[in-house]
Amino acid sequence: MKTLKTLAKFLAITTVAISITAPAMAYSGEKMLVCRLNPNGDNFLAFRTCGSTNCRMKQKLGPGTYVFTMEPYAIRGWREVILMYGPNDDSYSGPSGWVYGKYLCPARD
């Protein structure tokens, strides 16, 4: 029994040490396209000031618009993005805002 307690303590200390010393991986973003819009409906994706339908719409994004994601996962379905000025725009100088992630697809280069 003493051996199990010693082993458990060793594993706990080792796990803490590894988690403290392991480098955090930074998210480098991902190029995405506006997709899956209903052409018989609005046919645009709202580009908003925050991740909620209660936030002001900055712009309407059409199908095929390129955006660059800021975070690896959606927050309550919303993704923070930078608007790109075309498929080869790597300037990160476009406006930032929020879109509903359901309407983003990975861009194929």
C-alpha positions in Angstrom: 0.0 0.0 0.0 2.9 2.3 0.9 4.4 1.7 -2.6 1.1 2.7 -4.3 1.0 6.0 -2.3 4.6 6.7 -3.1 3.9 6.0 -6.8 0.8 8.2 -6.8 2.7 11.1 -5.2 5.6 10.7 -7.7 3.1 10.7 -10.6 1.3 13.8 -9.3 4.6 15.7 -8.9 5.9 14.6 -12.3 2.6 15.7 -13.9 2.8 19.1 -12.3 6.4 19.5 -13.3 5.7 18.5 -16.9 2.7 20.8 -17.2 4.8 23.7 -15.9 7.8 23.2 -18.1 5.9 22.1 -21.3 5.8 25.0 -23.8 2.3 26.2 -24.7 1.5 25.9 -28.4 0.3 29.2 -29.9 -2.6 29.1 -32.3 -1.4 30.4 -35.7 -4.9 30.9 -37.1 -6.6 29.3 -40.1 -7.7 30.7 -43.4 -11.5 30.1 -43.9 -14.2 30.8 -46.4 -17.7 31.9 -45.9 -19.8 28.9 -47.0 -23.1 27.0 -46.6 -25.3 30.2 -47.0 -28.8 29.9 -48.2 -28.9 31.4 -51.7 -32.7 31.6 -51.5 -32.5 33.4 -48.2 -30.3 36.3 -47.1 -27.2 34.8 -48.7 -24.8 36.7 -46.4 -23.0 36.1 -43.1 -23.3 38.9 -40.5 -19.8 40.3 -39.5 -20.4 41.6 -36.0 -18.7 43.6 -33.2 -19.0 40.7 -30.8 -20.1 37.1 -30.7 -23.9 37.6 -30.3 -26.9 38.5 -32.5 -27.4 41.4 -30.0 -24.1 43.0 -31.3 -24.0 45.6 -34.1 -23.5 44.2 -37.6 -20.4 45.8 -39.1 -20.7 44.3 -42.6 -22.5 41.6 -44.6 -20.1 38.9 -45.9 -21.0 37.1 -49.1 -20.2 33.5 -50.1 -16.5 32.9 -50.7 -15.3 35.7 -48.5 -12.0 34.9 -46.9 -11.4 35.3 -43.2 -8.6 34.4 -40.8 -9.5 32.8 -37.5 -8.2 34.3 -34.2 -8.9 31.4 -31.9 -8.9 27.6 -32.6 -12.5 27.0 -31.4 -15.8 28.7 -31.5 -17.2 30.3 -28.4 -20.9 29.5 -28.1 -20.8 29.0 -31.9 -19.1 32.3 -32.7 -15.6 32.7 -34.2 -13.4 35.8 -33.9 -11.9 36.6 -37.3 -9.9 39.1 -39.4 -11.5 39.9 -42.8 -9.1 39.2 -45.6 -8.9 41.1 -48.9 -8.6 38.0 -51.0 -7.0 34.5 -50.8 -3.4 35.8 -50.8 -3.8 38.6 -48.3 -1.4 37.8 -45.4 -1.3 41.4 -44.1 -3.7 40.8 -41.2 -4.7 44.4 -41.7 -8.4 43.8 -42.3 -11.1 44.6 -39.8 -11.7 42.1 -37.0 -15.0 41.0 -35.9 -17.2 37.9 -35.1 -19.1 35.5 -37.4 -21.2 32.4 -36.7 -18.8 29.5 -37.2 -21.3 27.2 -38.7 -20.9 29.2 -42.0 -17.1 28.9 -42.2 -15.3 26.2 -44.2 -11.5 25.6 -44.4 -10.0 27.4 -47.5 -8.2 25.0 -49.9 -5.0 26.7 -51.2 
